Amino acid sequence: MEVATAIRNPTVRGAPLIGITAAFGLALGLVADAPDGLDSIVQVLLATRPTARHLKWTVEAAAATVRAEIGKLG
């Protein structure tokens, strides 16, 4: 996933931009793997910078929203 590489390499720098990029990466990953790949996408993104609090918060919040929406469907 190119987004994960950009976060890991520090092509993307700064906590707010890392969070935004991660949320965008989650959305892009879901387009490619939706929704079965949600957990693996989350794990890939979280592994890019394990100590980045904004990254973790953003990815987990976005994933929770996706899970809630999926739950409404069925």
PQR file of N, CA, C, O and H, with PARSE charges and radii, in Angstrom:
ATOM      1  N   MET A   1       0.848  -1.168   0.000 -0.4000 1.5000
ATOM      2  CA  MET A   1       0.000   0.000   0.000 -0.0000 2.0000
ATOM      3  C   MET A   1       0.899   1.239   0.000  0.5500 1.7000
ATOM      4  O   MET A   1       1.706   1.428   0.910 -0.5500 1.4000
ATOM      5  N   GLU A   2       0.754   2.066  -1.013 -0.4000 1.5000
ATOM      6  CA  GLU A   2       1.601   3.239  -1.172 -0.0000 2.0000
ATOM      7  C   GLU A   2       1.428   4.254  -0.043  0.5500 1.7000
ATOM      8  O   GLU A   2       2.379   4.933   0.344 -0.5500 1.4000
ATOM      9  H   GLU A   2       0.098   1.912  -1.752  0.4000 1.0000
ATOM     10  N   VAL A   3       0.221   4.348   0.474 -0.4000 1.5000
ATOM     11  CA  VAL A   3      -0.020   5.286   1.576 -0.0000 2.0000
ATOM     12  C   VAL A   3       0.790   4.877   2.801  0.5500 1.7000
ATOM     13  O   VAL A   3       1.391   5.727   3.457 -0.5500 1.4000
ATOM     14  H   VAL A   3      -0.552   3.796   0.160  0.4000 1.0000
ATOM     15  N   ALA A   4       0.810   3.602   3.110 -0.4000 1.5000
ATOM     16  CA  ALA A   4       1.587   3.112   4.253 -0.0000 2.0000
ATOM     17  C   ALA A   4       3.065   3.399   4.058  0.5500 1.7000
ATOM     18  O   ALA A   4       3.752   3.774   5.008 -0.5500 1.4000
ATOM     19  H   ALA A   4       0.321   2.912   2.577  0.4000 1.0000
ATOM     20  N   THR A   5       3.552   3.232   2.868 -0.4000 1.5000
ATOM     21  CA  THR A   5       4.953   3.529   2.576 -0.0000 2.0000
ATOM     22  C   THR A   5       5.249   5.005   2.771  0.5500 1.7000
ATOM     23  O   THR A   5       6.293   5.361   3.316 -0.5500 1.4000
ATOM     24  H   THR A   5       2.993   2.927   2.096  0.4000 1.0000
ATOM     25  N   ALA A   6       4.346   5.861   2.334 -0.4000 1.5000
ATOM     26  CA  ALA A   6       4.536   7.309   2.497 -0.0000 2.0000
ATOM     27  C   ALA A   6       4.569   7.706   3.969  0.5500 1.7000
ATOM     28  O   ALA A   6       5.337   8.589   4.351 -0.5500 1.4000
ATOM     29  H   ALA A   6       3.497   5.571   1.891  0.4000 1.0000
ATOM     30  N   ILE A   7       3.755   7.074   4.789 -0.4000 1.5000
ATOM     31  CA  ILE A   7       3.755   7.373   6.230 -0.0000 2.0000
ATOM     32  C   ILE A   7       5.026   6.826   6.873  0.5500 1.7000
ATOM     33  O   ILE A   7       5.660   7.507   7.679 -0.5500 1.4000
ATOM     34  H   ILE A   7       3.131   6.357   4.478  0.4000 1.0000
ATOM     35  N   ARG A   8       5.390   5.619   6.525 -0.4000 1.5000
ATOM     36  CA  ARG A   8       6.546   4.954   7.137 -0.0000 2.0000
ATOM     37  C   ARG A   8       7.866   5.649   6.795  0.5500 1.7000
ATOM     38  O   ARG A   8       8.744   5.750   7.652 -0.5500 1.4000
ATOM     39  H   ARG A   8       4.875   5.066   5.871  0.4000 1.0000
ATOM     40  N   ASN A   9       8.016   6.118   5.581 -0.4000 1.5000
ATOM     41  CA  ASN A   9       9.303   6.635   5.112 -0.0000 2.0000
ATOM     42  C   ASN A   9       9.658   8.046   5.531  0.5500 1.7000
ATOM     43  O   ASN A   9      10.753   8.441   5.130 -0.5500 1.4000
ATOM     44  H   ASN A   9       7.303   6.036   4.885  0.4000 1.0000
ATOM     45  N   PRO A  10       9.073   8.721   6.123 -0.5600 1.5000
ATOM     46  CA  PRO A  10       8.467  10.016   6.350  0.2800 2.0000
ATOM     47  C   PRO A  10       8.336  10.916   5.145  0.5500 1.7000
ATOM     48  O   PRO A  10       8.770  12.067   5.189 -0.5500 1.4000
ATOM     49  N   THR A  11       7.756  10.426   4.078 -0.4000 1.5000
ATOM     50  CA  THR A  11       7.351  11.320   2.997 -0.0000 2.0000
ATOM     51  C   THR A  11       6.269  12.246   3.533  0.5500 1.7000
ATOM     52  O   THR A  11       6.225  13.430   3.200 -0.5500 1.4000
ATOM     53  H   THR A  11       7.404   9.491   4.043  0.4000 1.0000
ATOM     54  N   VAL A  12       5.404  11.693   4.361 -0.4000 1.5000
ATOM     55  CA  VAL A  12       4.350  12.456   5.036 -0.0000 2.0000
ATOM     56  C   VAL A  12       4.848  12.747   6.437  0.5500 1.7000
ATOM     57  O   VAL A  12       5.211  11.833   7.178 -0.5500 1.4000
ATOM     58  H   VAL A  12       5.440  10.730   4.631  0.4000 1.0000
ATOM     59  N   ARG A  13       4.864  14.033   6.804 -0.4000 1.5000
ATOM     60  CA  ARG A  13       5.386  14.412   8.121 -0.0000 2.0000
ATOM     61  C   ARG A  13       4.400  15.316   8.836  0.5500 1.7000
ATOM     62  O   ARG A  13       3.655  16.072   8.213 -0.5500 1.4000
ATOM     63  H   ARG A  13       4.569  14.775   6.203  0.4000 1.0000
ATOM     64  N   GLY A  14       4.411  15.222  10.153 -0.4000 1.5000
ATOM     65  CA  GLY A  14       3.544  16.036  10.989 -0.0000 2.0000
ATOM     66  C   GLY A  14       2.295  15.266  11.373  0.5500 1.7000
ATOM     67  O   GLY A  14       1.644  14.647  10.531 -0.5500 1.4000
ATOM     68  H   GLY A  14       5.016  14.607  10.659  0.4000 1.0000
ATOM     69  N   ALA A  15       1.972  15.314  12.656 -0.4000 1.5000
ATOM     70  CA  ALA A  15       0.871  14.503  13.184 -0.0000 2.0000
ATOM     71  C   ALA A  15      -0.454  14.711  12.456  0.5500 1.7000
ATOM     72  O   ALA A  15      -1.098  13.724  12.098 -0.5500 1.4000
ATOM     73  H   ALA A  15       2.501  15.817  13.339  0.4000 1.0000
ATOM     74  N   PRO A  16      -0.891  15.948  12.222 -0.5600 1.5000
ATOM     75  CA  PRO A  16      -2.183  16.100  11.541  0.2800 2.0000
ATOM     76  C   PRO A  16      -2.184  15.510  10.127  0.5500 1.7000
ATOM     77  O   PRO A  16      -3.149  14.861   9.723 -0.5500 1.4000
ATOM     78  N   LEU A  17      -1.119  15.735   9.390 -0.4000 1.5000
ATOM     79  CA  LEU A  17      -1.061  15.214   8.027 -0.0000 2.0000
ATOM     80  C   LEU A  17      -0.951  13.694   8.013  0.5500 1.7000
ATOM     81  O   LEU A  17      -1.492  13.041   7.120 -0.5500 1.4000
ATOM     82  H   LEU A  17      -0.335  16.262   9.718  0.4000 1.0000
ATOM     83  N   ILE A  18      -0.265  13.135   8.981 -0.4000 1.5000
ATOM     84  CA  ILE A  18      -0.181  11.670   9.080 -0.0000 2.0000
ATOM     85  C   ILE A  18      -1.579  11.094   9.316  0.5500 1.7000
ATOM     86  O   ILE A  18      -1.957  10.101   8.694 -0.5500 1.4000
ATOM     87  H   ILE A  18       0.174  13.665   9.706  0.4000 1.0000
ATOM     88  N   GLY A  19      -2.338  11.714  10.208 -0.4000 1.5000
ATOM     89  CA  GLY A  19      -3.701  11.241  10.479 -0.0000 2.0000
ATOM     90  C   GLY A  19      -4.596  11.339   9.261  0.5500 1.7000
ATOM     91  O   GLY A  19      -5.341  10.407   8.957 -0.5500 1.4000
ATOM     92  H   GLY A  19      -2.031  12.520  10.713  0.4000 1.0000
ATOM     93  N   ILE A  20      -4.531  12.455   8.565 -0.4000 1.5000
ATOM     94  CA  ILE A  20      -5.342  12.642   7.356 -0.0000 2.0000
ATOM     95  C   ILE A  20      -4.953  11.625   6.293  0.5500 1.7000
ATOM     96  O   ILE A  20      -5.815  11.029   5.647 -0.5500 1.4000
ATOM     97  H   ILE A  20      -3.926  13.212   8.811  0.4000 1.0000
ATOM     98  N   THR A  21      -3.665  11.434   6.118 -0.4000 1.5000
ATOM     99  CA  THR A  21      -3.179  10.484   5.120 -0.0000 2.0000
ATOM    100  C   THR A  21      -3.622   9.065   5.469  0.5500 1.7000
ATOM    101  O   THR A  21      -4.000   8.296   4.585 -0.5500 1.4000
ATOM    102  H   THR A  21      -2.965  11.918   6.642  0.4000 1.0000
ATOM    103  N   ALA A  22      -3.576   8.721   6.745 -0.4000 1.5000
ATOM    104  CA  ALA A  22      -4.006   7.387   7.174 -0.0000 2.0000
ATOM    105  C   ALA A  22      -5.490   7.173   6.905  0.5500 1.7000
ATOM    106  O   ALA A  22      -5.888   6.104   6.444 -0.5500 1.4000
ATOM    107  H   ALA A  22      -3.269   9.346   7.463  0.4000 1.0000
ATOM    108  N   ALA A  23      -6.312   8.183   7.188 -0.4000 1.5000
ATOM    109  CA  ALA A  23      -7.748   8.064   6.920 -0.0000 2.0000
ATOM    110  C   ALA A  23      -7.995   7.881   5.421  0.5500 1.7000
ATOM    111  O   ALA A  23      -8.834   7.077   5.016 -0.5500 1.4000
ATOM    112  H   ALA A  23      -5.988   9.052   7.562  0.4000 1.0000
ATOM    113  N   PHE A  24      -7.263   8.627   4.613 -0.4000 1.5000
ATOM    114  CA  PHE A  24      -7.373   8.497   3.165 -0.0000 2.0000
ATOM    115  C   PHE A  24      -6.916   7.102   2.725  0.5500 1.7000
ATOM    116  O   PHE A  24      -7.526   6.487   1.850 -0.5500 1.4000
ATOM    117  H   PHE A  24      -6.581   9.280   4.942  0.4000 1.0000
ATOM    118  N   GLY A  25      -5.847   6.615   3.336 -0.4000 1.5000
ATOM    119  CA  GLY A  25      -5.356   5.275   3.026 -0.0000 2.0000
ATOM    120  C   GLY A  25      -6.372   4.206   3.381  0.5500 1.7000
ATOM    121  O   GLY A  25      -6.525   3.223   2.655 -0.5500 1.4000
ATOM    122  H   GLY A  25      -5.351   7.114   4.047  0.4000 1.0000
ATOM    123  N   LEU A  26      -7.067   4.392   4.494 -0.4000 1.5000
ATOM    124  CA  LEU A  26      -8.113   3.446   4.889 -0.0000 2.0000
ATOM    125  C   LEU A  26      -9.213   3.432   3.834  0.5500 1.7000
ATOM    126  O   LEU A  26      -9.688   2.369   3.435 -0.5500 1.4000
ATOM    127  H   LEU A  26      -6.943   5.190   5.083  0.4000 1.0000
ATOM    128  N   ALA A  27      -9.614   4.613   3.389 -0.4000 1.5000
ATOM    129  CA  ALA A  27     -10.655   4.692   2.361 -0.0000 2.0000
ATOM    130  C   ALA A  27     -10.195   4.034   1.061  0.5500 1.7000
ATOM    131  O   ALA A  27     -10.946   3.274   0.450 -0.5500 1.4000
ATOM    132  H   ALA A  27      -9.228   5.477   3.714  0.4000 1.0000
ATOM    133  N   LEU A  28      -8.976   4.320   0.643 -0.4000 1.5000
ATOM    134  CA  LEU A  28      -8.460   3.707  -0.581 -0.0000 2.0000
ATOM    135  C   LEU A  28      -8.374   2.185  -0.447  0.5500 1.7000
ATOM    136  O   LEU A  28      -8.692   1.452  -1.384 -0.5500 1.4000
ATOM    137  H   LEU A  28      -8.366   4.938   1.140  0.4000 1.0000
ATOM    138  N   GLY A  29      -7.948   1.724   0.714 -0.4000 1.5000
ATOM    139  CA  GLY A  29      -7.862   0.287   0.950 -0.0000 2.0000
ATOM    140  C   GLY A  29      -9.220  -0.381   0.898  0.5500 1.7000
ATOM    141  O   GLY A  29      -9.348  -1.502   0.404 -0.5500 1.4000
ATOM    142  H   GLY A  29      -7.690   2.319   1.475  0.4000 1.0000
ATOM    143  N   LEU A  30     -10.237   0.303   1.407 -0.4000 1.5000
ATOM    144  CA  LEU A  30     -11.582  -0.259   1.393 -0.0000 2.0000
ATOM    145  C   LEU A  30     -12.136  -0.333  -0.024  0.5500 1.7000
ATOM    146  O   LEU A  30     -12.884  -1.254  -0.351 -0.5500 1.4000
ATOM    147  H   LEU A  30     -10.133   1.214   1.808  0.4000 1.0000
ATOM    148  N   VAL A  31     -11.780   0.615  -0.851 -0.4000 1.5000
ATOM    149  CA  VAL A  31     -12.224   0.571  -2.244 -0.0000 2.0000
ATOM    150  C   VAL A  31     -11.656  -0.687  -2.912  0.5500 1.7000
ATOM    151  O   VAL A  31     -12.338  -1.343  -3.698 -0.5500 1.4000
ATOM    152  H   VAL A  31     -11.172   1.363  -0.585  0.4000 1.0000
ATOM    153  N   ALA A  32     -10.425  -1.007  -2.595 -0.4000 1.5000
ATOM    154  CA  ALA A  32      -9.772  -2.162  -3.200 -0.0000 2.0000
ATOM    155  C   ALA A  32     -10.189  -3.485  -2.555  0.5500 1.7000
ATOM    156  O   ALA A  32     -10.292  -4.503  -3.240 -0.5500 1.4000
ATOM    157  H   ALA A  32      -9.871  -0.474  -1.956  0.4000 1.0000
ATOM    158  N   ASP A  33     -10.431  -3.476  -1.227 -0.4000 1.5000
ATOM    159  CA  ASP A  33     -10.643  -4.719  -0.471 -0.0000 2.0000
ATOM    160  C   ASP A  33     -11.944  -4.753   0.324  0.5500 1.7000
ATOM    161  O   ASP A  33     -12.112  -5.641   1.160 -0.5500 1.4000
ATOM    162  H   ASP A  33     -10.347  -2.649  -0.670  0.4000 1.0000
ATOM    163  N   ALA A  34     -12.830  -3.863   0.108 -0.4000 1.5000
ATOM    164  CA  ALA A  34     -13.994  -3.652   0.974 -0.0000 2.0000
ATOM    165  C   ALA A  34     -14.849  -4.882   1.140  0.5500 1.7000
ATOM    166  O   ALA A  34     -14.907  -5.713   0.233 -0.5500 1.4000
ATOM    167  H   ALA A  34     -12.694  -3.142  -0.571  0.4000 1.0000
ATOM    168  N   PRO A  35     -15.519  -5.028   2.272 -0.5600 1.5000
ATOM    169  CA  PRO A  35     -15.089  -4.619   3.605  0.2800 2.0000
ATOM    170  C   PRO A  35     -14.280  -5.699   4.287  0.5500 1.7000
ATOM    171  O   PRO A  35     -13.867  -5.540   5.436 -0.5500 1.4000
ATOM    172  N   ASP A  36     -14.053  -6.794   3.591 -0.4000 1.5000
ATOM    173  CA  ASP A  36     -13.349  -7.936   4.189 -0.0000 2.0000
ATOM    174  C   ASP A  36     -11.933  -7.601   4.618  0.5500 1.7000
ATOM    175  O   ASP A  36     -11.408  -8.219   5.544 -0.5500 1.4000
ATOM    176  H   ASP A  36     -14.389  -6.923   2.658  0.4000 1.0000
ATOM    177  N   GLY A  37     -11.307  -6.639   3.966 -0.4000 1.5000
ATOM    178  CA  GLY A  37      -9.933  -6.310   4.266 -0.0000 2.0000
ATOM    179  C   GLY A  37      -9.752  -5.245   5.324  0.5500 1.7000
ATOM    180  O   GLY A  37      -8.629  -4.796   5.553 -0.5500 1.4000
ATOM    181  H   GLY A  37     -11.733  -6.137   3.213  0.4000 1.0000
ATOM    182  N   LEU A  38     -10.833  -4.824   5.981 -0.4000 1.5000
ATOM    183  CA  LEU A  38     -10.749  -3.724   6.939 -0.0000 2.0000
ATOM    184  C   LEU A  38      -9.711  -3.985   8.018  0.5500 1.7000
ATOM    185  O   LEU A  38      -8.866  -3.128   8.278 -0.5500 1.4000
ATOM    186  H   LEU A  38     -11.745  -5.189   5.794  0.4000 1.0000
ATOM    187  N   ASP A  39      -9.759  -5.138   8.643 -0.4000 1.5000
ATOM    188  CA  ASP A  39      -8.817  -5.419   9.736 -0.0000 2.0000
ATOM    189  C   ASP A  39      -7.366  -5.437   9.260  0.5500 1.7000
ATOM    190  O   ASP A  39      -6.475  -4.945   9.953 -0.5500 1.4000
ATOM    191  H   ASP A  39     -10.446  -5.834   8.432  0.4000 1.0000
ATOM    192  N   SER A  40      -7.135  -5.995   8.094 -0.4000 1.5000
ATOM    193  CA  SER A  40      -5.757  -6.018   7.595 -0.0000 2.0000
ATOM    194  C   SER A  40      -5.278  -4.630   7.200  0.5500 1.7000
ATOM    195  O   SER A  40      -4.105  -4.307   7.388 -0.5500 1.4000
ATOM    196  H   SER A  40      -7.859  -6.395   7.532  0.4000 1.0000
ATOM    197  N   ILE A  41      -6.161  -3.808   6.659 -0.4000 1.5000
ATOM    198  CA  ILE A  41      -5.796  -2.431   6.319 -0.0000 2.0000
ATOM    199  C   ILE A  41      -5.440  -1.661   7.583  0.5500 1.7000
ATOM    200  O   ILE A  41      -4.449  -0.931   7.615 -0.5500 1.4000
ATOM    201  H   ILE A  41      -7.114  -4.070   6.506  0.4000 1.0000
ATOM    202  N   VAL A  42      -6.246  -1.826   8.615 -0.4000 1.5000
ATOM    203  CA  VAL A  42      -5.985  -1.165   9.892 -0.0000 2.0000
ATOM    204  C   VAL A  42      -4.620  -1.583  10.429  0.5500 1.7000
ATOM    205  O   VAL A  42      -3.841  -0.734  10.863 -0.5500 1.4000
ATOM    206  H   VAL A  42      -7.050  -2.419   8.589  0.4000 1.0000
ATOM    207  N   GLN A  43      -4.324  -2.869  10.404 -0.4000 1.5000
ATOM    208  CA  GLN A  43      -3.047  -3.359  10.920 -0.0000 2.0000
ATOM    209  C   GLN A  43      -1.862  -2.806  10.135  0.5500 1.7000
ATOM    210  O   GLN A  43      -0.849  -2.430  10.724 -0.5500 1.4000
ATOM    211  H   GLN A  43      -4.956  -3.558  10.051  0.4000 1.0000
ATOM    212  N   VAL A  44      -1.982  -2.754   8.815 -0.4000 1.5000
ATOM    213  CA  VAL A  44      -0.902  -2.218   7.983 -0.0000 2.0000
ATOM    214  C   VAL A  44      -0.651  -0.753   8.327  0.5500 1.7000
ATOM    215  O   VAL A  44       0.495  -0.337   8.494 -0.5500 1.4000
ATOM    216  H   VAL A  44      -2.805  -3.059   8.336  0.4000 1.0000
ATOM    217  N   LEU A  45      -1.714   0.018   8.431 -0.4000 1.5000
ATOM    218  CA  LEU A  45      -1.560   1.453   8.726 -0.0000 2.0000
ATOM    219  C   LEU A  45      -0.995   1.683  10.123  0.5500 1.7000
ATOM    220  O   LEU A  45      -0.124   2.533  10.306 -0.5500 1.4000
ATOM    221  H   LEU A  45      -2.645  -0.320   8.296  0.4000 1.0000
ATOM    222  N   LEU A  46      -1.483   0.936  11.109 -0.4000 1.5000
ATOM    223  CA  LEU A  46      -0.977   1.111  12.477 -0.0000 2.0000
ATOM    224  C   LEU A  46       0.491   0.719  12.597  0.5500 1.7000
ATOM    225  O   LEU A  46       1.217   1.283  13.416 -0.5500 1.4000
ATOM    226  H   LEU A  46      -2.191   0.245  10.961  0.4000 1.0000
ATOM    227  N   ALA A  47       0.925  -0.228  11.801 -0.4000 1.5000
ATOM    228  CA  ALA A  47       2.316  -0.691  11.860 -0.0000 2.0000
ATOM    229  C   ALA A  47       3.298   0.311  11.256  0.5500 1.7000
ATOM    230  O   ALA A  47       4.505   0.192  11.467 -0.5500 1.4000
ATOM    231  H   ALA A  47       0.335  -0.686  11.137  0.4000 1.0000
ATOM    232  N   THR A  48       2.799   1.297  10.509 -0.4000 1.5000
ATOM    233  CA  THR A  48       3.709   2.251   9.868 -0.0000 2.0000
ATOM    234  C   THR A  48       4.458   3.097  10.879  0.5500 1.7000
ATOM    235  O   THR A  48       5.652   3.351  10.721 -0.5500 1.4000
ATOM    236  H   THR A  48       1.819   1.394  10.337  0.4000 1.0000
ATOM    237  N   ARG A  49       3.767   3.528  11.908 -0.4000 1.5000
ATOM    238  CA  ARG A  49       4.373   4.310  12.997 -0.0000 2.0000
ATOM    239  C   ARG A  49       3.656   3.938  14.294  0.5500 1.7000
ATOM    240  O   ARG A  49       2.697   4.600  14.690 -0.5500 1.4000
ATOM    241  H   ARG A  49       2.797   3.322  12.037  0.4000 1.0000
ATOM    242  N   PRO A  50       4.117   2.894  14.944 -0.5600 1.5000
ATOM    243  CA  PRO A  50       3.410   2.369  16.122  0.2800 2.0000
ATOM    244  C   PRO A  50       3.254   3.345  17.284  0.5500 1.7000
ATOM    245  O   PRO A  50       2.352   3.171  18.104 -0.5500 1.4000
ATOM    246  N   THR A  51       4.097   4.358  17.378 -0.4000 1.5000
ATOM    247  CA  THR A  51       4.005   5.292  18.504 -0.0000 2.0000
ATOM    248  C   THR A  51       3.244   6.568  18.165  0.5500 1.7000
ATOM    249  O   THR A  51       3.104   7.438  19.025 -0.5500 1.4000
ATOM    250  H   THR A  51       4.829   4.500  16.712  0.4000 1.0000
ATOM    251  N   ALA A  52       2.756   6.702  16.951 -0.4000 1.5000
ATOM    252  CA  ALA A  52       2.059   7.921  16.536 -0.0000 2.0000
ATOM    253  C   ALA A  52       0.619   7.894  17.048  0.5500 1.7000
ATOM    254  O   ALA A  52      -0.217   7.149  16.537 -0.5500 1.4000
ATOM    255  H   ALA A  52       2.870   5.995  16.253  0.4000 1.0000
ATOM    256  N   ARG A  53       0.341   8.709  18.057 -0.4000 1.5000
ATOM    257  CA  ARG A  53      -0.984   8.707  18.680 -0.0000 2.0000
ATOM    258  C   ARG A  53      -2.080   9.188  17.733  0.5500 1.7000
ATOM    259  O   ARG A  53      -3.171   8.619  17.710 -0.5500 1.4000
ATOM    260  H   ARG A  53       1.020   9.314  18.473  0.4000 1.0000
ATOM    261  N   HIS A  54      -1.800  10.230  16.954 -0.4000 1.5000
ATOM    262  CA  HIS A  54      -2.812  10.744  16.034 -0.0000 2.0000
ATOM    263  C   HIS A  54      -3.152   9.715  14.962  0.5500 1.7000
ATOM    264  O   HIS A  54      -4.308   9.575  14.562 -0.5500 1.4000
ATOM    265  H   HIS A  54      -0.913  10.693  16.973  0.4000 1.0000
ATOM    266  N   LEU A  55      -2.154   9.017  14.514 -0.4000 1.5000
ATOM    267  CA  LEU A  55      -2.361   7.966  13.520 -0.0000 2.0000
ATOM    268  C   LEU A  55      -3.266   6.884  14.099  0.5500 1.7000
ATOM    269  O   LEU A  55      -4.245   6.481  13.470 -0.5500 1.4000
ATOM    270  H   LEU A  55      -1.215   9.130  14.839  0.4000 1.0000
ATOM    271  N   LYS A  56      -2.938   6.422  15.284 -0.4000 1.5000
ATOM    272  CA  LYS A  56      -3.728   5.362  15.929 -0.0000 2.0000
ATOM    273  C   LYS A  56      -5.171   5.814  16.158  0.5500 1.7000
ATOM    274  O   LYS A  56      -6.114   5.081  15.859 -0.5500 1.4000
ATOM    275  H   LYS A  56      -2.143   6.749  15.795  0.4000 1.0000
ATOM    276  N   TRP A  57      -5.330   7.016  16.685 -0.4000 1.5000
ATOM    277  CA  TRP A  57      -6.669   7.528  16.961 -0.0000 2.0000
ATOM    278  C   TRP A  57      -7.481   7.619  15.675  0.5500 1.7000
ATOM    279  O   TRP A  57      -8.629   7.179  15.632 -0.5500 1.4000
ATOM    280  H   TRP A  57      -4.564   7.611  16.927  0.4000 1.0000
ATOM    281  N   THR A  58      -6.892   8.185  14.635 -0.4000 1.5000
ATOM    282  CA  THR A  58      -7.602   8.369  13.373 -0.0000 2.0000
ATOM    283  C   THR A  58      -7.998   7.045  12.752  0.5500 1.7000
ATOM    284  O   THR A  58      -9.146   6.867  12.346 -0.5500 1.4000
ATOM    285  H   THR A  58      -5.959   8.543  14.670  0.4000 1.0000
ATOM    286  N   VAL A  59      -7.065   6.121  12.677 -0.4000 1.5000
ATOM    287  CA  VAL A  59      -7.345   4.829  12.047 -0.0000 2.0000
ATOM    288  C   VAL A  59      -8.413   4.075  12.835  0.5500 1.7000
ATOM    289  O   VAL A  59      -9.332   3.511  12.241 -0.5500 1.4000
ATOM    290  H   VAL A  59      -6.132   6.266  13.007  0.4000 1.0000
ATOM    291  N   GLU A  60      -8.305   4.059  14.146 -0.4000 1.5000
ATOM    292  CA  GLU A  60      -9.288   3.338  14.952 -0.0000 2.0000
ATOM    293  C   GLU A  60     -10.663   3.988  14.890  0.5500 1.7000
ATOM    294  O   GLU A  60     -11.673   3.286  14.845 -0.5500 1.4000
ATOM    295  H   GLU A  60      -7.558   4.518  14.628  0.4000 1.0000
ATOM    296  N   ALA A  61     -10.719   5.317  14.886 -0.4000 1.5000
ATOM    297  CA  ALA A  61     -12.007   6.011  14.790 -0.0000 2.0000
ATOM    298  C   ALA A  61     -12.656   5.777  13.429  0.5500 1.7000
ATOM    299  O   ALA A  61     -13.860   5.531  13.343 -0.5500 1.4000
ATOM    300  H   ALA A  61      -9.898   5.888  14.922  0.4000 1.0000
ATOM    301  N   ALA A  62     -11.866   5.853  12.379 -0.4000 1.5000
ATOM    302  CA  ALA A  62     -12.410   5.622  11.036 -0.0000 2.0000
ATOM    303  C   ALA A  62     -12.885   4.181  10.888  0.5500 1.7000
ATOM    304  O   ALA A  62     -13.942   3.931  10.308 -0.5500 1.4000
ATOM    305  H   ALA A  62     -10.889   6.053  12.449  0.4000 1.0000
ATOM    306  N   ALA A  63     -12.117   3.242  11.405 -0.4000 1.5000
ATOM    307  CA  ALA A  63     -12.506   1.827  11.320 -0.0000 2.0000
ATOM    308  C   ALA A  63     -13.786   1.563  12.108  0.5500 1.7000
ATOM    309  O   ALA A  63     -14.634   0.785  11.670 -0.5500 1.4000
ATOM    310  H   ALA A  63     -11.259   3.445  11.876  0.4000 1.0000
ATOM    311  N   ALA A  64     -13.930   2.198  13.256 -0.4000 1.5000
ATOM    312  CA  ALA A  64     -15.149   2.030  14.048 -0.0000 2.0000
ATOM    313  C   ALA A  64     -16.362   2.567  13.295  0.5500 1.7000
ATOM    314  O   ALA A  64     -17.438   1.971  13.343 -0.5500 1.4000
ATOM    315  H   ALA A  64     -13.241   2.830  13.612  0.4000 1.0000
ATOM    316  N   THR A  65     -16.198   3.666  12.615 -0.4000 1.5000
ATOM    317  CA  THR A  65     -17.287   4.237  11.820 -0.0000 2.0000
ATOM    318  C   THR A  65     -17.664   3.304  10.680  0.5500 1.7000
ATOM    319  O   THR A  65     -18.846   3.088  10.415 -0.5500 1.4000
ATOM    320  H   THR A  65     -15.325   4.150  12.575  0.4000 1.0000
ATOM    321  N   VAL A  66     -16.671   2.757  10.011 -0.4000 1.5000
ATOM    322  CA  VAL A  66     -16.934   1.819   8.911 -0.0000 2.0000
ATOM    323  C   VAL A  66     -17.660   0.591   9.447  0.5500 1.7000
ATOM    324  O   VAL A  66     -18.632   0.136   8.845 -0.5500 1.4000
ATOM    325  H   VAL A  66     -15.710   2.933  10.226  0.4000 1.0000
ATOM    326  N   ARG A  67     -17.195   0.052  10.572 -0.4000 1.5000
ATOM    327  CA  ARG A  67     -17.854  -1.131  11.152 -0.0000 2.0000
ATOM    328  C   ARG A  67     -19.309  -0.837  11.514  0.5500 1.7000
ATOM    329  O   ARG A  67     -20.188  -1.670  11.293 -0.5500 1.4000
ATOM    330  H   ARG A  67     -16.405   0.422  11.061  0.4000 1.0000
ATOM    331  N   ALA A  68     -19.559   0.345  12.069 -0.4000 1.5000
ATOM    332  CA  ALA A  68     -20.941   0.716  12.433 -0.0000 2.0000
ATOM    333  C   ALA A  68     -21.826   0.806  11.186  0.5500 1.7000
ATOM    334  O   ALA A  68     -22.975   0.366  11.201 -0.5500 1.4000
ATOM    335  H   ALA A  68     -18.845   1.022  12.249  0.4000 1.0000
ATOM    336  N   GLU A  69     -21.290   1.368  10.127 -0.4000 1.5000
ATOM    337  CA  GLU A  69     -22.061   1.483   8.885 -0.0000 2.0000
ATOM    338  C   GLU A  69     -22.320   0.105   8.264  0.5500 1.7000
ATOM    339  O   GLU A  69     -23.405  -0.151   7.740 -0.5500 1.4000
ATOM    340  H   GLU A  69     -20.356   1.726  10.115  0.4000 1.0000
ATOM    341  N   ILE A  70     -21.338  -0.761   8.326 -0.4000 1.5000
ATOM    342  CA  ILE A  70     -21.514  -2.119   7.817 -0.0000 2.0000
ATOM    343  C   ILE A  70     -22.593  -2.833   8.633  0.5500 1.7000
ATOM    344  O   ILE A  70     -23.415  -3.568   8.086 -0.5500 1.4000
ATOM    345  H   ILE A  70     -20.457  -0.553   8.751  0.4000 1.0000
ATOM    346  N   GLY A  71     -22.578  -2.605   9.950 -0.4000 1.5000
ATOM    347  CA  GLY A  71     -23.583  -3.217  10.818 -0.0000 2.0000
ATOM    348  C   GLY A  71     -24.993  -2.781  10.477  0.5500 1.7000
ATOM    349  O   GLY A  71     -25.935  -3.557  10.640 -0.5500 1.4000
ATOM    350  H   GLY A  71     -21.910  -2.008  10.395  0.4000 1.0000
ATOM    351  N   LYS A  72     -25.156  -1.565  10.012 -0.4000 1.5000
ATOM    352  CA  LYS A  72     -26.485  -1.067   9.628 -0.0000 2.0000
ATOM    353  C   LYS A  72     -27.012  -1.752   8.368  0.5500 1.7000
ATOM    354  O   LYS A  72     -28.220  -1.811   8.140 -0.5500 1.4000
ATOM    355  H   LYS A  72     -24.391  -0.934   9.880  0.4000 1.0000
ATOM    356  N   LEU A  73     -26.104  -2.259   7.565 -0.4000 1.5000
ATOM    357  CA  LEU A  73     -26.513  -2.891   6.310 -0.0000 2.0000
ATOM    358  C   LEU A  73     -27.093  -4.288   6.496  0.5500 1.7000
ATOM    359  O   LEU A  73     -27.881  -4.758   5.675 -0.5500 1.4000
ATOM    360  H   LEU A  73     -25.122  -2.211   7.750  0.4000 1.0000
ATOM    361  N   GLY A  74     -26.704  -4.932   7.563 -0.4000 1.5000
ATOM    362  CA  GLY A  74     -27.209  -6.286   7.625 -0.0000 2.0000
ATOM    363  C   GLY A  74     -27.188  -6.875   8.934  0.5500 1.7000
ATOM    364  O   GLY A  74     -27.596  -8.024   9.100 -0.5500 1.4000
ATOM    365  H   GLY A  74     -26.064  -4.549   8.230  0.4000 1.0000
TER
END
